[in-house]
Amino acid sequence: MAADGERQKPALQIALVHLVFNISGIFLFYCIPCMRLPVRLAAGLGNTTADHPWFAVFYLVAMFFVLPITTFGISLLGPYPLYALLAVCASVCFIFSTISFLQTYFYNKLPNILQTWDFLPLPFRSLEPYDQIFSSCCSRQKKGDIENNTQEEKSHKSRENLI
């Protein structure tokens, strides 16, 4: 262990608390089917990253750098600006969730404009515009990767013919 002498007992206690916390989280979120929202969210992020590889870097930078720094900066202004921002964010999330729920279960009862997300500009409803930007920046690498892959496939086929 990295802890020595008098700090060894508290370090072991914290490690065990962390272990029990993680195991209880696994039992709570994985074993009870109605509580598997984090698993579905992680699968959704994985699928998005599989379709748009640049999204992983964007997500990490946004969630672990931009959001905490922004939250800390706004909290320095006092509690009321932070509460106002949280209220706006919660309202937007509630409206988005409500419209998505209504689109799924009560599609015909919605006004025509709310039956799909087509009323929003394309960058607000799809990652395709951003994908075009990032793919144009990295287009040289993609052409090289394609050539390397075709060369590998040809060499692999020639090896199969030898065996």
C-alpha positions in Angstrom: 0.0 0.0 0.0 1.0 3.6 -0.6 -0.1 4.7 2.9 2.3 4.3 5.8 1.8 3.9 9.5 -0.9 6.1 10.9 -2.5 6.8 7.5 -2.8 3.1 6.6 -6.1 2.5 8.5 -8.0 5.5 7.1 -6.7 4.7 3.6 -7.9 1.1 3.9 -11.3 2.3 5.2 -11.8 4.7 2.3 -10.8 2.0 -0.2 -13.4 -0.4 1.3 -16.1 2.3 1.4 -15.3 3.0 -2.3 -15.6 -0.7 -3.1 -18.9 -1.1 -1.3 -20.2 2.0 -3.0 -19.3 0.7 -6.4 -20.8 -2.8 -5.7 -24.0 -1.3 -4.4 -24.2 0.9 -7.6 -23.8 -2.2 -9.7 -26.6 -4.0 -7.8 -28.9 -1.0 -8.0 -28.4 0.0 -11.6 -27.8 -3.4 -13.2 -29.9 -5.9 -11.3 -33.2 -3.9 -11.2 -34.4 -3.6 -14.8 -36.3 -0.3 -14.3 -33.1 1.3 -13.0 -31.0 0.6 -16.1 -31.1 4.2 -17.4 -27.3 4.7 -17.0 -26.7 1.5 -19.0 -29.0 2.8 -21.8 -27.3 6.2 -21.8 -23.8 4.6 -22.0 -25.0 2.4 -24.9 -26.3 5.6 -26.6 -23.0 7.4 -26.2 -21.2 4.3 -27.5 -23.4 4.2 -30.6 -22.9 7.9 -31.2 -19.2 7.5 -30.9 -19.2 4.6 -33.2 -21.0 6.7 -35.9 -19.0 9.9 -35.2 -15.5 9.2 -33.7 -14.8 12.8 -33.1 -17.7 12.9 -30.6 -15.7 11.1 -27.9 -13.1 13.8 -27.7 -15.8 16.5 -27.8 -17.8 14.8 -25.0 -14.7 14.4 -22.8 -13.6 18.0 -23.2 -17.1 19.3 -22.7 -18.0 17.2 -19.7 -14.7 17.2 -17.8 -13.3 20.6 -18.6 -15.8 23.1 -20.1 -18.8 22.2 -17.9 -16.9 22.2 -14.5 -15.0 25.4 -15.3 -18.2 27.1 -16.4 -20.1 25.9 -13.3 -17.3 27.1 -11.1 -17.1 30.5 -12.8 -20.9 31.1 -12.5 -20.9 30.0 -8.9 -18.4 32.7 -8.2 -21.0 35.2 -9.2 -23.2 34.0 -6.3 -26.0 31.5 -5.9 -28.7 33.3 -7.9 -27.0 33.3 -11.3 -26.2 29.6 -10.8 -29.8 28.9 -9.8 -31.1 30.8 -12.8 -28.8 28.8 -15.2 -29.8 25.5 -13.6 -33.5 26.5 -13.9 -33.0 27.3 -17.6 -31.2 24.0 -18.3 -33.8 22.0 -16.3 -36.6 23.7 -18.3 -35.0 23.0 -21.6 -34.4 19.3 -20.6 -38.0 19.0 -19.4 -39.4 20.5 -22.6 -37.2 18.3 -24.8 -38.2 15.2 -22.8 -41.9 16.0 -22.9 -41.8 16.6 -26.7 -39.8 13.4 -27.2 -42.3 11.4 -25.1 -45.3 12.9 -26.9 -43.6 12.1 -30.3 -43.2 8.5 -29.3 -46.5 7.7 -27.7 -49.0 10.4 -28.9 -47.7 11.3 -32.4 -51.1 12.1 -33.9 -52.2 14.4 -31.1 -49.3 16.8 -31.6 -49.4 19.8 -33.9 -47.8 19.0 -37.3 -44.8 21.1 -36.5 -44.0 19.1 -33.3 -44.5 15.7 -34.8 -40.8 15.6 -35.9 -37.7 17.6 -35.0 -37.6 19.1 -38.6 -38.6 22.5 -37.4 -35.2 22.9 -35.7 -32.1 23.9 -37.8 -30.0 21.0 -38.9 -27.1 21.6 -36.4 -29.6 21.3 -33.5 -31.1 18.0 -34.6 -28.2 16.1 -36.3 -24.5 15.6 -35.9 -24.0 15.5 -39.7 -23.0 19.1 -40.2 -20.3 18.7 -37.5 -19.3 15.4 -39.0 -18.7 17.1 -42.3 -16.6 19.8 -40.7 -14.4 17.3 -38.8 -14.1 14.9 -41.8 -13.0 17.7 -44.0 -10.3 18.6 -41.5 -9.1 15.0 -41.4 -9.8 14.0 -45.1 -6.1 13.5 -45.8 -5.8 10.9 -43.1 -8.9 9.1 -44.2 -7.6 8.7 -47.8 -4.3 7.3 -46.5 -6.2 4.9 -44.2 -8.3 3.6 -47.1 -5.2 2.9 -49.2 -3.5 1.1 -46.3 -6.6 -1.0 -45.7 -6.8 -2.0 -49.3 -3.1 -2.9 -49.3 -3.6 -5.0 -46.1 -6.6 -6.8 -47.6 -4.6 -7.6 -50.8 -1.7 -9.0 -48.7 -4.1 -10.9 -46.5 -5.7 -12.5 -49.6 -2.3 -13.4 -51.0 -1.5 -15.1 -47.7 -4.7 -17.1 -47.9 -3.8 -18.3 -51.3 -0.4 -19.5 -50.0 -2.0 -21.5 -47.2 
